Amino acid sequence: MRLSPTGALRHSGNLFAMALDVLRALPRRPFQAREFIQQAWFVASVTILPTALVSIPFGAVIALQIGSLTRQLGAQSFSGAASVLAVLREASPIVTALLIAGAGGTAICADLGARRIRDEIDAMQVLGIDPIHRLVVPRVLASMVVAVLLNGLVSVVGVAGGYFFNVILQNGTPGAYLASFTTLAQLSDLWAAEIKALVFGAIAAIVASHKGLTAKGGPKGVGDAVNQSVVITFMLLFVTNFVMTAVYFQVVPQRG
């Protein structure tokens, strides 16, 4: 779908307005606990296995590249520190974001889009039920919680995969690899990665919900909305990741 500058600005404003509506609806009672649990389980079920499988080659590629680089520089003792730093800071949040947006976000968008074209959303509004509070808020919270947990999973699997490829395939020293973990990385790196995952999960769910609730044109419109939600989410995630990383480097002193 081709948009004019005015149309793009209008869609951006509508997306931002929906994000504000979600923030306003978060403290509203009653909390949809059952919907939240169902959505959290659903998002986790469609993302856990792909996330674990994708994080292994990510960790392997990082370990192989850093292992080769440190060998050329004569700094093999820092290969573990550099691998952990790369996995914690960038790889785990990015992998989590891509899987949440690609698997969980598309499912959310398709579900809400199907409800829209079946006029279920309009029926809820006629009955005085707010779709944002009833449907969107539980999905946003579920995506945020699952993203944080998946980030931890990616960190563990990525570091374990890096250890295997560095020690087994590149003949690294296990003791040196493990002992150098805290040379460059610090606890604030893990907290920053978890915050990134939390924000990425919220962005993916809000964009998917917005495109699903505004879908039109029958089943083809739902498919177009799913494609658009993935593209928009990916662009927002990479921009947000750059901004958060730049802010983190300015706020938190780095080890050297």
Summary of the structure (lengths in Angstrom):
residues: 256
radius of gyration: 20.7
end to end distance: 48.3
largest distance: 69.7
contacts: 886
relative contact order: 0.17
helix: 86%
strand: 0%
